[in-house]
Amino acid sequence: MSPNLPTKSSSRAGRFKKKLVPEEFLEKEAPVIQDRMTPVLQKFQENLISGPEFAGIYILTVLAYRYPGTWLGSKTVGPVVGQHRLNYPLTDLLPTFEPNIQRRLAGLSNIGEVFQHFAFKSTPLTVNRAVLEWSNGVYGLELMFRIPTPEEVLNQQKRGRRCVTVILEKSRASRLILGERDALGFTMHDLIHADHFYHNNHSYQGQLGFYGFLDFCMRANHFTQLMENEKFESEFEYLIADMNAYAIHLLKCFKSAIIHYHPQKTIFFESWLTKFDMSEDIKKAFSELNTEGYRNVDQDAILLEYLGRWKHAEPKAKSN
Protein backbone atom coordinates (compact mmCIF):
# COMPACT_ATOMS: atom_id res chain seq x y z
CA MET A 1 0.00 0.00 0.00
CA SER A 2 1.05 3.59 -0.56
CA PRO A 3 3.26 5.19 2.12
CA ASN A 4 1.22 8.39 1.99
CA LEU A 5 -2.33 9.27 2.82
CA PRO A 6 -4.68 9.24 -0.16
CA THR A 7 -4.90 12.41 -2.18
CA LYS A 8 -8.68 12.61 -2.22
CA SER A 9 -10.43 15.35 -0.29
CA SER A 10 -13.03 14.70 2.37
CA SER A 11 -16.53 15.98 1.67
CA ARG A 12 -17.46 15.90 5.34
CA ALA A 13 -15.60 18.99 6.47
CA GLY A 14 -18.78 20.97 7.10
CA ARG A 15 -18.25 24.62 6.32
CA PHE A 16 -14.49 24.19 6.11
CA LYS A 17 -13.32 25.07 2.62
CA LYS A 18 -9.82 24.56 1.43
CA LYS A 19 -8.34 27.95 0.67
CA LEU A 20 -5.39 27.33 -1.56
CA VAL A 21 -2.62 29.59 -0.33
CA PRO A 22 -0.18 30.39 -3.18
CA GLU A 23 3.08 28.55 -2.73
CA GLU A 24 5.00 31.80 -3.16
CA PHE A 25 3.28 32.99 0.04
CA LEU A 26 4.00 29.68 1.79
CA GLU A 27 7.67 30.09 0.94
CA LYS A 28 7.70 33.31 2.95
CA GLU A 29 5.45 32.02 5.72
CA ALA A 30 7.13 28.66 6.40
CA PRO A 31 10.48 29.88 7.81
CA VAL A 32 8.75 32.46 10.02
CA ILE A 33 6.40 29.85 11.49
CA GLN A 34 9.23 27.39 12.00
CA ASP A 35 11.25 30.03 13.88
CA ARG A 36 8.29 31.04 16.07
CA MET A 37 7.33 27.46 16.85
CA THR A 38 10.86 26.15 17.57
CA PRO A 39 10.88 27.26 21.25
CA VAL A 40 7.32 25.95 21.61
CA LEU A 41 8.42 22.60 20.18
CA GLN A 42 11.21 22.47 22.73
CA LYS A 43 8.70 23.03 25.53
CA PHE A 44 6.58 20.20 24.18
CA GLN A 45 9.58 17.87 23.97
CA GLU A 46 10.42 18.73 27.58
CA ASN A 47 6.82 17.95 28.62
CA LEU A 48 6.25 21.53 29.69
CA ILE A 49 3.18 21.86 27.47
CA SER A 50 0.68 19.31 26.20
CA GLY A 51 -0.06 18.14 22.66
CA PRO A 52 -3.33 20.11 22.43
CA GLU A 53 -1.59 23.22 23.77
CA PHE A 54 1.07 22.87 21.09
CA ALA A 55 -1.58 22.49 18.38
CA GLY A 56 -3.53 25.46 19.73
CA ILE A 57 -0.44 27.68 19.76
CA TYR A 58 0.42 26.57 16.24
CA ILE A 59 -3.05 27.42 14.90
CA LEU A 60 -3.07 30.87 16.49
CA THR A 61 0.49 31.57 15.35
CA VAL A 62 -0.20 30.74 11.71
CA LEU A 63 -3.55 32.54 11.60
CA ALA A 64 -2.03 35.67 13.15
CA TYR A 65 0.76 35.69 10.57
CA ARG A 66 -1.49 34.88 7.63
CA TYR A 67 -4.36 37.25 8.46
CA PRO A 68 -2.86 40.05 10.59
CA GLY A 69 -5.52 42.06 12.37
CA THR A 70 -8.41 40.06 10.89
CA TRP A 71 -7.95 36.44 12.02
CA LEU A 72 -9.99 36.76 15.23
CA GLY A 73 -13.67 36.35 14.40
CA SER A 74 -16.83 36.99 16.34
CA LYS A 75 -17.48 35.90 19.89
CA THR A 76 -19.34 32.63 20.30
CA VAL A 77 -22.76 32.65 21.94
CA GLY A 78 -21.40 30.55 24.80
CA PRO A 79 -18.29 28.47 25.48
CA VAL A 80 -17.62 25.88 22.77
CA VAL A 81 -17.29 23.16 25.44
CA GLY A 82 -17.89 23.20 29.18
CA GLN A 83 -14.27 23.26 30.29
CA HIS A 84 -10.72 22.95 29.00
CA ARG A 85 -7.11 22.35 29.97
CA LEU A 86 -5.43 24.66 27.47
CA ASN A 87 -3.62 26.63 30.15
CA TYR A 88 -0.76 28.07 28.12
CA PRO A 89 -0.57 31.78 29.09
CA LEU A 90 -1.92 34.13 26.47
CA THR A 91 0.66 36.77 27.46
CA ASP A 92 3.34 34.70 25.73
CA LEU A 93 1.54 35.12 22.38
CA LEU A 94 0.02 38.60 22.66
CA PRO A 95 3.17 40.46 21.45
CA THR A 96 2.84 38.71 18.06
CA PHE A 97 -0.77 39.92 17.62
CA GLU A 98 -1.97 43.21 16.16
CA PRO A 99 -3.05 45.98 18.61
CA ASN A 100 -6.72 45.59 17.69
CA ILE A 101 -6.52 41.86 18.44
CA GLN A 102 -4.76 42.53 21.75
CA ARG A 103 -7.55 44.88 22.77
CA ARG A 104 -10.22 42.29 21.95
CA LEU A 105 -8.42 39.65 23.99
CA ALA A 106 -7.90 41.89 27.00
CA GLY A 107 -8.87 40.12 30.20
CA LEU A 108 -8.26 36.59 28.92
CA SER A 109 -5.52 34.62 30.62
CA ASN A 110 -4.86 31.52 28.49
CA ILE A 111 -5.26 30.22 24.94
CA GLY A 112 -8.11 27.94 26.02
CA GLU A 113 -10.30 30.97 26.63
CA VAL A 114 -9.59 32.14 23.08
CA PHE A 115 -10.66 28.77 21.64
CA GLN A 116 -13.68 28.74 23.96
CA HIS A 117 -15.09 32.16 23.17
CA PHE A 118 -14.01 33.17 19.65
CA ALA A 119 -14.39 31.95 16.10
CA PHE A 120 -11.37 32.21 13.79
CA LYS A 121 -11.14 33.25 10.18
CA SER A 122 -11.55 30.38 7.69
CA THR A 123 -11.88 27.94 10.59
CA PRO A 124 -15.01 25.96 11.56
CA LEU A 125 -15.83 25.69 15.28
CA THR A 126 -15.29 21.93 14.99
CA VAL A 127 -11.57 22.76 15.07
CA ASN A 128 -11.99 24.71 18.31
CA ARG A 129 -14.03 21.90 19.82
CA ALA A 130 -11.54 19.23 18.79
CA VAL A 131 -8.60 21.08 20.38
CA LEU A 132 -10.57 21.77 23.56
CA GLU A 133 -11.88 18.22 23.93
CA TRP A 134 -8.41 16.88 23.19
CA SER A 135 -7.15 18.91 26.14
CA ASN A 136 -9.90 17.40 28.29
CA GLY A 137 -8.91 13.84 27.34
CA VAL A 138 -12.31 13.32 25.69
CA TYR A 139 -10.76 13.02 22.22
CA GLY A 140 -7.92 10.48 22.25
CA LEU A 141 -5.58 12.26 19.84
CA GLU A 142 -1.87 11.88 19.25
CA LEU A 143 0.32 14.75 18.05
CA MET A 144 2.58 13.76 15.17
CA PHE A 145 5.11 15.67 13.08
CA ARG A 146 4.88 13.38 10.07
CA ILE A 147 2.13 11.92 7.92
CA PRO A 148 1.23 8.39 9.07
CA THR A 149 0.53 5.58 6.64
CA PRO A 150 -3.08 4.49 6.05
CA GLU A 151 -2.34 1.29 7.98
CA GLU A 152 -1.17 3.33 10.97
CA VAL A 153 -4.33 5.44 10.90
CA LEU A 154 -6.49 2.30 10.73
CA ASN A 155 -4.62 0.82 13.69
CA GLN A 156 -5.18 4.02 15.66
CA GLN A 157 -8.88 4.22 14.80
CA LYS A 158 -9.67 0.61 15.69
CA ARG A 159 -8.25 1.45 19.16
CA GLY A 160 -10.35 4.60 19.43
CA ARG A 161 -7.57 7.05 18.65
CA ARG A 162 -6.60 9.41 15.84
CA CYS A 163 -3.58 11.54 14.95
CA VAL A 164 -3.12 15.25 14.44
CA THR A 165 -0.20 16.07 12.15
CA VAL A 166 1.67 19.36 12.35
CA ILE A 167 4.26 19.99 9.64
CA LEU A 168 6.84 22.51 10.83
CA GLU A 169 9.89 21.98 8.61
CA LYS A 170 10.07 24.94 6.25
CA SER A 171 11.18 22.67 3.41
CA ARG A 172 7.82 20.86 3.58
CA ALA A 173 5.56 23.65 4.85
CA SER A 174 6.63 25.91 1.99
CA ARG A 175 4.60 23.86 -0.46
CA LEU A 176 1.18 22.20 -0.51
CA ILE A 177 0.98 18.93 1.44
CA LEU A 178 0.07 16.04 -0.88
CA GLY A 179 -0.52 18.68 -3.52
CA GLU A 180 -3.76 20.00 -2.06
CA ARG A 181 -3.51 21.54 1.45
CA ASP A 182 -1.11 23.92 3.11
CA ALA A 183 0.35 22.77 6.44
CA LEU A 184 -2.23 24.61 8.56
CA GLY A 185 -5.05 23.25 6.41
CA PHE A 186 -3.65 19.76 6.87
CA THR A 187 -3.68 20.13 10.66
CA MET A 188 -7.22 21.51 10.60
CA HIS A 189 -8.29 18.65 8.33
CA ASP A 190 -7.10 16.18 10.98
CA LEU A 191 -8.95 18.05 13.73
CA ILE A 192 -12.17 18.12 11.71
CA HIS A 193 -11.87 14.37 11.17
CA ALA A 194 -11.28 13.91 14.89
CA ASP A 195 -14.53 15.72 15.63
CA HIS A 196 -16.38 13.53 13.11
CA PHE A 197 -14.86 10.49 14.78
CA TYR A 198 -15.60 11.32 18.42
CA HIS A 199 -18.34 13.93 18.75
CA ASN A 200 -21.38 11.68 18.27
CA ASN A 201 -20.96 8.67 20.56
CA HIS A 202 -23.34 6.47 18.55
CA SER A 203 -21.36 7.16 15.38
CA TYR A 204 -18.07 6.68 17.29
CA GLN A 205 -19.04 3.23 18.57
CA GLY A 206 -20.06 2.09 15.08
CA GLN A 207 -16.79 3.31 13.59
CA LEU A 208 -14.79 1.35 16.18
CA GLY A 209 -16.45 -1.84 14.99
CA PHE A 210 -16.07 -0.95 11.32
CA TYR A 211 -12.33 -0.27 11.61
CA GLY A 212 -11.82 -3.39 13.72
CA PHE A 213 -13.64 -5.38 11.04
CA LEU A 214 -11.51 -3.97 8.22
CA ASP A 215 -8.32 -4.49 10.22
CA PHE A 216 -9.17 -8.19 10.53
CA CYS A 217 -9.90 -8.41 6.79
CA MET A 218 -6.56 -6.84 5.96
CA ARG A 219 -4.60 -9.11 8.27
CA ALA A 220 -6.42 -12.12 6.83
CA ASN A 221 -5.44 -10.99 3.30
CA HIS A 222 -9.03 -11.00 2.09
CA PHE A 223 -8.36 -8.46 -0.64
CA THR A 224 -4.92 -9.43 -1.97
CA GLN A 225 -6.17 -9.66 -5.55
CA LEU A 226 -8.15 -6.44 -5.34
CA MET A 227 -5.14 -4.56 -3.97
CA GLU A 228 -3.47 -5.15 -7.33
CA ASN A 229 -6.00 -2.69 -8.74
CA GLU A 230 -4.61 0.79 -8.05
CA LYS A 231 -8.05 2.39 -8.08
CA PHE A 232 -9.41 -0.03 -5.50
CA GLU A 233 -6.29 0.42 -3.39
CA SER A 234 -6.80 4.18 -3.49
CA GLU A 235 -10.48 3.85 -2.51
CA PHE A 236 -9.62 1.41 0.28
CA GLU A 237 -6.86 3.63 1.69
CA TYR A 238 -9.23 6.58 1.60
CA LEU A 239 -11.81 4.54 3.50
CA ILE A 240 -9.46 3.39 6.27
CA ALA A 241 -7.51 6.61 6.73
CA ASP A 242 -9.41 9.65 5.48
CA MET A 243 -13.09 9.02 6.07
CA ASN A 244 -15.09 9.33 9.27
CA ALA A 245 -18.84 8.91 9.14
CA TYR A 246 -21.80 6.84 10.30
CA ALA A 247 -20.69 3.20 10.16
CA ILE A 248 -23.47 2.12 7.78
CA HIS A 249 -22.38 4.78 5.29
CA LEU A 250 -18.82 3.48 5.59
CA LEU A 251 -20.04 -0.07 4.95
CA LYS A 252 -21.94 1.06 1.88
CA CYS A 253 -18.84 2.74 0.46
CA PHE A 254 -16.79 -0.36 1.28
CA LYS A 255 -19.21 -2.71 -0.50
CA SER A 256 -19.49 -0.35 -3.46
CA ALA A 257 -15.70 -0.34 -3.93
CA ILE A 258 -15.49 -4.14 -3.81
CA ILE A 259 -18.28 -4.67 -6.31
CA HIS A 260 -17.12 -1.90 -8.61
CA TYR A 261 -13.52 -3.03 -8.90
CA HIS A 262 -13.68 -6.84 -8.62
CA PRO A 263 -14.14 -8.61 -11.97
CA GLN A 264 -16.74 -10.98 -10.47
CA LYS A 265 -18.73 -8.15 -8.88
CA THR A 266 -21.43 -9.44 -6.50
CA ILE A 267 -20.30 -13.05 -6.89
CA PHE A 268 -17.05 -12.24 -5.10
CA PHE A 269 -18.85 -10.23 -2.43
CA GLU A 270 -21.34 -12.98 -1.64
CA SER A 271 -18.54 -15.56 -1.59
CA TRP A 272 -16.52 -13.34 0.74
CA LEU A 273 -19.39 -13.19 3.24
CA THR A 274 -19.13 -16.98 3.71
CA LYS A 275 -15.75 -16.46 5.40
CA PHE A 276 -17.54 -15.15 8.48
CA ASP A 277 -19.75 -16.78 11.07
CA MET A 278 -22.87 -14.75 10.28
CA SER A 279 -26.52 -15.43 10.82
CA GLU A 280 -28.77 -15.34 7.78
CA ASP A 281 -30.18 -11.97 8.91
CA ILE A 282 -26.70 -10.45 8.93
CA LYS A 283 -25.80 -11.91 5.54
CA LYS A 284 -29.07 -10.65 4.12
CA ALA A 285 -28.41 -7.15 5.46
CA PHE A 286 -24.93 -7.13 3.91
CA SER A 287 -26.29 -8.44 0.62
CA GLU A 288 -29.05 -5.84 0.44
CA LEU A 289 -26.81 -2.86 1.23
CA ASN A 290 -27.00 -0.29 -1.61
CA THR A 291 -30.19 -1.85 -3.00
CA GLU A 292 -33.80 -0.72 -2.95
CA GLY A 293 -34.66 -3.70 -0.76
CA TYR A 294 -32.48 -2.50 2.13
CA ARG A 295 -34.54 -1.56 5.22
CA ASN A 296 -32.71 1.28 6.91
CA VAL A 297 -34.01 1.08 10.47
CA ASP A 298 -34.10 -2.69 10.92
CA GLN A 299 -31.04 -3.65 8.92
CA ASP A 300 -28.93 -0.74 10.20
CA ALA A 301 -29.50 -2.15 13.69
CA ILE A 302 -28.50 -5.65 12.57
CA LEU A 303 -25.26 -4.48 10.97
CA LEU A 304 -24.34 -2.16 13.82
CA GLU A 305 -24.80 -5.00 16.30
CA TYR A 306 -22.55 -7.19 14.15
CA LEU A 307 -19.85 -4.50 13.91
CA GLY A 308 -19.98 -4.20 17.67
CA ARG A 309 -18.35 -7.63 17.89
CA TRP A 310 -15.22 -6.21 16.25
CA LYS A 311 -14.59 -3.35 18.65
CA HIS A 312 -11.13 -3.30 20.23
CA ALA A 313 -10.99 0.21 21.64
CA GLU A 314 -8.62 0.95 24.48
CA PRO A 315 -9.72 3.16 27.38
CA LYS A 316 -9.55 6.81 26.40
CA ALA A 317 -6.06 8.05 27.14
CA LYS A 318 -5.27 11.27 28.93
CA SER A 319 -4.02 14.01 26.63
CA ASN A 320 -0.30 14.60 26.38
N, C-alpha and C positions, 0 to 999 in steps of 0.2 A: 504494500500500500504506500501511497505517497507520503513523504516525510513532512509535508506541509498541510495546513488546514485547507479545505476546499475553497475555491475562489468564488463560489456563488454567494450572493447576498441574501440575508434573511429578510423575509417579508413581514416578520412579526415585531418589528421594532417600534410599533406604535407611531407616534408623531416624529420619531427620530428620523431625520433625513440626512443622508450622507452629503456633506458639503465638501466638494473636492477642492482642497486647498492647493493652489499651484505649487509645483515642486520648487520653483525658484523662491517662493516664500518660505517653504520648508527648509531650504538650504540655509536661510538666514536664521530661522527660528530654532532649528535643532541644536546648534552649539550653545545658544543662550540657555535653552531649557536644560541641557546636560550640565552646564556650569552651575545653574541655580539649584538643580536637584542633587548634585554630587554630595554636598554636606548632609542633605536629608537622607540620601542613600546610606551614608556612613552611620547615621543615627539608627536607621532600620537594622543594619547589619550588627550593630552593637546592642540591639534589643531595647533601644531607648524610645522607640515609637513602634506602633503596630502596623500591620499590613494595610488595614483600612485607613489609618492616618496617613500613611505614605501615599496611597492612591488619592485620598482627598486633597492632600497638598499638591500633588502632581496636576490634578484637574484644575484647581484654582490657579496654579502657576501658569499653565499653558493658556487658559482662558484669558487671564489678565494680560499676558503678552500679546495674544492674538487679537483681542478686542479691547484695547485700552479705553477705560472710561465707560464702556457700554456693556461689559460682560455680565454685570450683576442685574438680574431681572427683577420682576415684581416680587413683593412679599407674598408668601403663601397664606391661605386663609387661616390655617393652623399649622402646628408642627407636622412634618411629613410622617414621622413615627413618634411613639410615645416618649422614647428616651434614646440616649446614644452614649458611646464611649469614645468619641472623637475629641479628645481633650487637648490636642496640640494647640498651644497658645496662638491666638490670632495676631498678637503683637509682633510675632516673628515674621509674619507675611505682610502686614500693613504697609511697610515702607516701599514695597514693590507695586502697590496699588495707586491709582490716580486719586487726587484729593477728593473728587466727588464721591468716589467709592469709599474712601476712608470715612467721610462724613456719614454715609448711609450705614456703615457698619459700627458706628460709635456705640459703645455700651455693650458690645458682644465680647466675650472673653476667649472663645475657642472656635475652631473651624467647624465643629459639630453644629454650633448654633447657626452658622452660615448655611450649611446643608439642610438644616431643619426649617429655616424660615425664609429662604429665598430661592427663586428659580434662577437658572443661568441661561445665558444666550445659547441657542442651538443645542439645548440639552433637555431631554424629557425628565420629569420628576422621578421616573423609574430609576435613573442613575443615582439621584440623591438617596432614594429609599434603599437601593442596593448597598451603597457605601455605609449608610447608617445601620442597617440591619446586619451587615457584615461586622461592624464594630460591636454590636450587641451579641454576636455569636449565633444569631438566628439563621444567617446565611453562611453555610460552611465553605467559604472561599479560600483559595490559596493564591498568594501573590507570586507571579512568575515574571522573569525578565527575558523570556524566550517564548516562542510559539510551540506549544506541545503538539505531538502527533495526534491524529484522530483516535488511535488506539489508547493513548494516554487520557484523552478527554472522556472516552467511553468508560475507562476504568475508574476515573474520578466520579462520573455521574452514576454509575451503578452503586457506588458507595455513598451517594448522597452529597457529593462535593462537586465544585467547579473551580476553574482557574480564572484569574484576572491577569492579563499580560500587560506589562508596561515596558515599552521599548524606549530606552534612554540613549543608547549609543547614537551619536550624531550621524555616523555613517549609514545607519539604517533609518533613523527618524527623518532624515533629509529627503526621503522619497516615500512614495505611497507603499504601504504594507500590502503584500500580495497583489499589488497593482490596483487597489481600489479604495483603501482607507488610509488616512494619515494616522500617525501613532496615537494621538488623542482619540480619534474616532475608533480605533481598534480597541482601546481600553474601554471606551463607552459601550461599544458593541458587546464586549464580554459582560459588562455590568447589566446591560439590558437583558441579555440571555439569562444571567443569574436571577433576575427578578422574575422572568418567565418560568424559570425552573422551580423557585421556592415559594413565590408569593401566595399562590393558591394551593393549599395543602392537599386537596383532592387531586389536582393535576400533578402535584409533586409525587404523591404516592404511586400514581399510575406510571409516571416516567421511571421511577426506580425499578418497577417490574419490567418495563419495556427494555431498559438498558441492560438489566440483568439477563433477560431473555436473549437479546442480541449478542451479548458477551459469550453466553454459552454456545450459541450457533457458530460464532467465529472460532472459538477454541475447538469445536467439534468439526471444523472445516466443512460446514454445510454448503458453502458457496464458492468452493475452490474454482470450479469451472466458470461461474459467473464473474469472478474477480478478474478473469482474463479479458473481460469486456471493459475497456476503459470508461465507457459511459456509465455502466452499472457501478463500477468502483467509485466513480466520482459521486454518484447519487448516494451510494451507501456511506461513504465518508461524510458527506453532507448531513446525512440522517443521524449518524452516531456522534458527530462533533459540533454541528452548527445549526441544530434545530431543537427547539424546546417548545412543546405544545401539549395539548391534551393527548393522552396516550392512544386513544382510538384513532385520532388523526394521524399520529405517527405510524400506527399499524397499517392504516390505509395507504400511506405513502410507501411504506416498506413493501406491502403486497404489490402495489402498482409497479414498483421498480423491478421486482422479480418477474412478474408476468410480462412486462414490456420488453425486458432484455434477454430472457431465456428463450432459446429456440422452440422449446416445447410448451411455452406459455403456461396455461392452467394445469396441464398434465404434470409438469414438474412441481408446481405448487401443491397440488393435491397429494402427490407422492411424498413430498417433503413433510407434510403434516403427519404421515404415518410413522415418522421417526419419534413422535412424542406420545406419551401416555395420556391421551385426551379422551374425554367422554364424547359421545356423538353430538351433544349440544354444543360443545366447544368447537369441534371440527366444523359443524354446520355454520356457526357464527364466523369462523375464519373464512370458510368457503364463500359465504354470502357478503363478505365485506366488499364495498364498491359496486354492489349490485342493487337493483330496485327492490329485491326481496329482503334486504337487510332491515331488521327492526331495531331502530336506534336505542330505545329505552331498554328493552329486554336483552338484546344481544350485546350492547355496551356493557351491561352489568356482568354478563357471562364472561366476556373477554377481560374485563378489569379484574374480576375475581381470579381468573387464570394467571394473569400477569403478576398478581400479588404473590404467587408461589415462587417467583423468581427474584424477589427483593432481597438484597444483601447489604442494605445501608448500615453504615456504622453510626454510633451515636454522634450527634452534632458536636463538632469540635469547637473549642473556644477559639476566638479570633487571635491571630498572631499579635 
